[in-house]
Amino acid sequence: MSHNVIASIYEARVIGWAKALPVPLKVVVENEAYQPADGETYLRAFTLPADTASNTLGGDHRLYTGVFQISIVTPAGKYRGVGGTLADQIAALFPLYERNTKNALTVVTMTPVDQGPGIPADTTYTVPVSFEYRSDTN
């Protein structure tokens, strides 16, 4: 399924970047069990696939669209500092209209990375960032 290939492209990009940071961050991907340490900043990355479409009468075309989201999870009570800085860095990591290819599938970043509203919890503050993607195959 091409949504899985798309997820692997974007996850690999985030994981490589997060490992190369001066203070490396853990990236938790879909369906991965993880218990963070107290006060740890980490990332959660996942895709939100939309419906798969076909734009030809012959049915030989597939259109894969969806959203890739990274949730920046930081300790609560420290304003937006770390989360906002990481959101800006992630925005630079995924430029608009960039093409990434794996196994003959090319996916395009279709919207600028957008930062959503912060989500406060008892011990964490989460800053979601996301963008839309598109891939056409024959």
C-alpha positions, 0 to 999 in steps of 0.5 A: 500500500502506497500510504505505507511507503509515504509514511516510511519516507517522511518518518525516515526524514524526521528520524534522521534529522532528530538523531542529528540534533545536538541533543537527539530526540526520540521519534515515536512512530505509529503503533510503537510502544514508548514510555518517555522519561519524566520531563523528556521532549520527544516527537510522535510522527504519523500519517492521516491518509485520505481516501485513495482515488483514481482519475482515469476511466481505465483505473490505471491511476491512483491518487494518494493524499493525506496529512503527515503530522509530527506532535512535539511533546514537551514538559508542561509549564515551560511556555512554547519555547522548545516546541516552537523552536522545533516546529520552525526547524521541522517547517524548514525540513519539509519545503513546499512542493519538495519531491521525495521518492522511494521504490518508484513512488514519488510524494510531494509536500503540497502545503506549507508546514502548519503549526496547530494550537498547543495541547496542554495536559497535566505533565506535557504540552504538545505542539502539533505540526502538519502538512498535506501530501500527494502522490500520483501513480500509474 
